[in-house]
């Protein structure tokens, strides 16, 4: 396909993805009230626990409508994620062979629920994070949280967990695509655990170690699950290549040390 045709196809996919995002944002607009109620619930719980004034503050005249638009588009990104991920796949689809297309379908089928699972996990841990952060407010003081600041915090919190849960899927995709061998992931398992616990400590700033451990363990488990899938794939591929009289992927032949 010539460059001009690629650019035309790219423009077409971007337009379709944008239309899907707008449709998702329109749907999100009608779900703003229950979603904002869910966002406000951790604040209300923190206020009740401390018996203090902790509330979301709309500082500007247009802040309320601005927040509703941003929340709607944030929901649109989540709602339309299967659609814009499919548009990305459809753009690169002509350059893939049949096996690679099947793997891409599998990647999409795993990536979407894993991203949403990470977002859901973030929603479960958000109240605890809000409670701990508001506990630093001095006695007798009022904590009026800027609506825009709070929304940005929640969006980063949710997206960070969504991306963290996507990393194992990316690991498997890179291994199946032959970009990275499972042996490389295995060598970095200590760094993976360190990064998982560091991420948990930052995203869940609770004073107890148990909360950090409970957050880091699912990430570590997903990492080792992706590693196991990669090991099985590499061994199967090596056996196939040996049976065909070819060296292994690392360049060694049977009987030699890698």
C-alpha positions as CSV (number, residue, x, y, z in Angstrom):
1,X,0.0,0.0,0.0
2,X,1.5,3.4,-1.0
3,X,2.2,6.1,1.6
4,X,-0.8,8.2,0.5
5,X,-3.2,5.3,0.9
6,X,-1.7,4.7,4.4
7,X,-2.3,8.4,5.4
8,X,-5.9,8.2,4.0
9,X,-6.5,5.0,6.0
10,X,-5.0,6.6,9.1
11,X,-7.2,9.6,8.8
12,X,-10.3,7.4,8.4
13,X,-9.4,5.3,11.5
14,X,-8.8,8.5,13.6
15,X,-12.1,9.9,12.5
16,X,-13.9,6.7,13.4
17,X,-12.2,6.5,16.7
18,X,-13.1,10.1,17.5
19,X,-16.7,9.5,16.6
20,X,-16.7,6.6,19.0
21,X,-15.2,8.7,21.7
22,X,-17.8,11.4,21.2
23,X,-20.6,8.8,21.3
24,X,-19.1,7.5,24.5
25,X,-18.9,11.0,25.9
26,X,-22.6,11.6,25.1
27,X,-23.5,8.4,26.9
28,X,-21.2,9.4,29.8
29,X,-23.0,12.8,30.0
30,X,-26.2,11.1,31.0
31,X,-24.4,9.0,33.6
32,X,-22.7,12.0,35.1
33,X,-25.0,12.3,38.2
34,X,-24.5,8.7,39.5
35,X,-20.8,8.8,38.5
36,X,-20.2,12.1,40.4
37,X,-22.1,10.6,43.3
38,X,-19.7,7.7,43.3
39,X,-16.7,10.1,43.1
40,X,-18.1,12.2,46.0
41,X,-18.9,9.1,48.2
42,X,-15.2,8.7,49.5
43,X,-15.2,12.4,50.4
44,X,-18.5,12.0,52.4
45,X,-17.2,8.9,54.1
46,X,-14.0,10.7,55.1
47,X,-16.0,13.6,56.5
48,X,-18.2,11.3,58.5
49,X,-15.2,9.3,59.8
50,X,-13.5,12.5,61.1
51,X,-16.7,14.4,62.0
52,X,-15.3,17.3,60.1
53,X,-16.1,19.4,57.0
54,X,-14.6,17.7,54.0
55,X,-16.2,18.6,50.7
56,X,-15.7,19.2,47.0
57,X,-15.5,22.9,46.2
58,X,-16.5,24.4,42.8
59,X,-14.4,27.5,42.9
60,X,-15.4,29.1,39.6
61,X,-18.6,30.0,37.9
62,X,-18.1,27.6,35.0
63,X,-16.3,24.9,37.1
64,X,-19.4,22.7,37.5
65,X,-20.1,22.5,33.7
66,X,-16.4,22.1,33.0
67,X,-16.2,19.2,35.4
68,X,-19.3,17.5,33.8
69,X,-17.7,17.8,30.4
70,X,-14.4,16.3,31.6
71,X,-16.1,13.5,33.4
72,X,-18.2,12.7,30.4
73,X,-15.1,12.5,28.1
74,X,-13.3,10.4,30.7
75,X,-16.2,8.0,30.7
76,X,-16.2,8.2,26.9
77,X,-12.6,6.9,26.9
78,X,-13.6,4.0,29.1
79,X,-16.8,3.2,27.3
80,X,-15.4,3.4,23.8
81,X,-12.1,1.6,24.6
82,X,-13.2,-1.5,22.6
83,X,-14.0,0.6,19.6
84,X,-10.8,2.8,19.4
85,X,-8.7,-0.3,20.2
86,X,-10.3,-2.0,17.3
87,X,-9.6,1.0,15.0
88,X,-6.0,0.7,16.0
89,X,-6.0,-2.9,15.1
90,X,-7.9,-2.3,11.8
91,X,-5.2,0.2,10.8
92,X,-2.3,-2.2,11.2
93,X,-4.4,-5.2,10.1
94,X,-3.5,-5.1,6.3
95,X,0.2,-5.5,7.2
96,X,-0.3,-8.6,9.3
97,X,-0.4,-12.2,8.3
98,X,-3.1,-14.6,9.4
99,X,-1.3,-15.8,12.5
100,X,-0.5,-12.3,13.6
101,X,-4.1,-11.3,13.2
102,X,-5.3,-14.1,15.4
103,X,-2.8,-13.0,18.1
104,X,-4.0,-9.4,17.8
105,X,-7.6,-10.5,18.3
106,X,-6.3,-12.3,21.4
107,X,-4.5,-9.2,22.6
108,X,-7.6,-7.1,22.3
109,X,-9.7,-9.7,24.0
110,X,-7.3,-9.7,26.9
111,X,-6.4,-6.0,27.0
112,X,-9.9,-4.6,27.3
113,X,-11.0,-6.6,30.4
114,X,-7.6,-6.2,32.0
115,X,-7.7,-2.4,31.6
116,X,-11.3,-2.3,33.0
117,X,-10.3,-4.6,35.8
118,X,-7.5,-2.3,36.8
119,X,-9.9,0.7,36.7
120,X,-12.4,-1.3,38.9
121,X,-9.6,-2.2,41.4
122,X,-8.7,1.5,41.6
123,X,-12.3,2.4,42.4
124,X,-12.2,-0.1,45.2
125,X,-9.0,1.3,46.8
126,X,-9.9,5.0,46.2
127,X,-12.0,5.5,49.4
128,X,-9.1,4.2,51.5
129,X,-6.6,6.6,49.8
130,X,-9.0,9.5,50.2
131,X,-9.5,8.7,53.9
132,X,-5.8,8.5,54.7
133,X,-5.0,11.7,52.8
134,X,-7.8,13.7,54.5
135,X,-6.7,12.5,57.9
136,X,-3.7,14.9,57.7
137,X,-6.1,17.9,58.0
138,X,-5.6,19.6,61.4
139,X,-8.4,19.4,63.9
140,X,-10.8,22.3,63.6
141,X,-9.8,23.0,60.0
142,X,-12.0,22.8,56.9
143,X,-10.9,20.8,53.9
144,X,-12.5,22.2,50.8
145,X,-11.1,20.1,47.9
146,X,-11.0,21.8,44.6
147,X,-13.2,19.9,42.1
148,X,-10.7,20.1,39.3
149,X,-7.8,18.9,41.5
150,X,-9.9,16.1,42.9
151,X,-11.0,15.0,39.4
152,X,-7.4,15.0,38.1
153,X,-6.4,12.9,41.1
154,X,-9.1,10.3,40.5
155,X,-8.4,10.2,36.7
156,X,-4.7,9.6,37.3
157,X,-5.5,7.0,40.0
158,X,-7.8,5.0,37.7
159,X,-5.7,5.3,34.6
160,X,-2.5,4.3,36.5
161,X,-4.2,1.1,37.7
162,X,-5.6,0.4,34.2
163,X,-2.1,0.7,32.7
164,X,-0.6,-1.4,35.5
165,X,-3.0,-4.2,34.7
166,X,-2.3,-3.9,31.0
167,X,1.5,-4.4,31.4
168,X,1.3,-8.2,31.7
169,X,-0.8,-8.3,28.5
170,X,1.9,-6.2,26.8
171,X,4.5,-8.6,28.1
172,X,2.7,-11.6,26.6
173,X,2.2,-9.7,23.3
174,X,6.0,-8.9,23.1
175,X,6.9,-12.5,23.9
176,X,4.5,-14.0,21.3
177,X,5.7,-11.5,18.8
178,X,9.3,-12.6,19.3
179,X,10.4,-9.1,20.4
180,X,11.4,-10.2,24.0
181,X,12.1,-13.7,25.2
182,X,10.7,-15.0,28.5
183,X,14.2,-15.4,29.7
184,X,14.6,-11.6,29.7
185,X,11.5,-11.1,31.8
186,X,12.7,-13.8,34.2
187,X,16.0,-12.0,34.7
188,X,14.2,-8.9,35.8
189,X,11.8,-10.4,38.3
190,X,13.5,-8.7,41.2
191,X,13.1,-5.3,39.6
192,X,9.5,-6.1,38.7
193,X,8.6,-6.9,42.4
194,X,10.4,-3.7,43.5
195,X,8.5,-1.6,41.0
196,X,5.2,-3.2,42.0
197,X,5.7,-2.4,45.7
198,X,7.0,1.1,44.9
199,X,3.9,1.7,42.7
200,X,1.7,0.3,45.5
201,X,3.3,2.6,48.1
202,X,2.8,5.6,46.0
203,X,-0.7,5.0,44.8
204,X,-2.0,3.8,48.1
205,X,-0.4,6.0,50.7
206,X,-1.8,4.2,53.8
207,X,0.2,4.0,57.0
208,X,-0.1,0.2,57.3
209,X,2.1,-2.2,55.3
210,X,-0.9,-4.6,54.8
211,X,-2.7,-2.3,52.4
212,X,0.5,-1.9,50.3
213,X,1.1,-5.6,50.2
214,X,-2.6,-6.3,49.2
215,X,-2.2,-3.9,46.3
216,X,1.2,-5.1,45.1
217,X,0.4,-8.8,45.2
218,X,-2.1,-8.8,42.3
219,X,0.4,-6.9,40.2
220,X,3.2,-9.4,41.0
221,X,0.8,-12.3,40.4
222,X,-0.1,-10.9,36.9
223,X,3.6,-10.4,36.1
224,X,4.5,-14.1,37.0
225,X,1.4,-15.3,35.1
226,X,2.6,-13.4,32.0
227,X,6.1,-14.8,32.6
228,X,4.7,-18.4,32.8
229,X,2.8,-17.9,29.5
230,X,6.0,-16.7,27.9
231,X,8.1,-19.6,29.1
232,X,5.6,-22.1,27.8
233,X,5.5,-20.3,24.4
234,X,9.3,-20.2,24.1
235,X,9.7,-23.8,25.0
236,X,7.1,-24.9,22.5
237,X,8.6,-22.8,19.8
238,X,12.1,-24.1,20.5
239,X,10.9,-27.7,20.4
240,X,9.3,-27.0,17.0
241,X,12.4,-25.4,15.6
242,X,14.6,-28.3,16.9
243,X,12.3,-30.8,15.2
244,X,12.7,-28.9,12.0
245,X,16.5,-29.0,12.3
246,X,16.8,-25.3,13.1
247,X,18.6,-23.7,16.0
248,X,16.7,-22.3,18.9
249,X,15.6,-18.7,19.0
250,X,18.7,-17.8,21.0
251,X,20.9,-19.3,18.3
252,X,21.9,-22.5,20.1
253,X,21.5,-26.0,18.9
254,X,20.5,-29.0,21.0
255,X,23.4,-30.1,23.3
256,X,24.9,-26.6,23.4
257,X,24.7,-24.1,26.3
258,X,22.8,-21.0,25.5
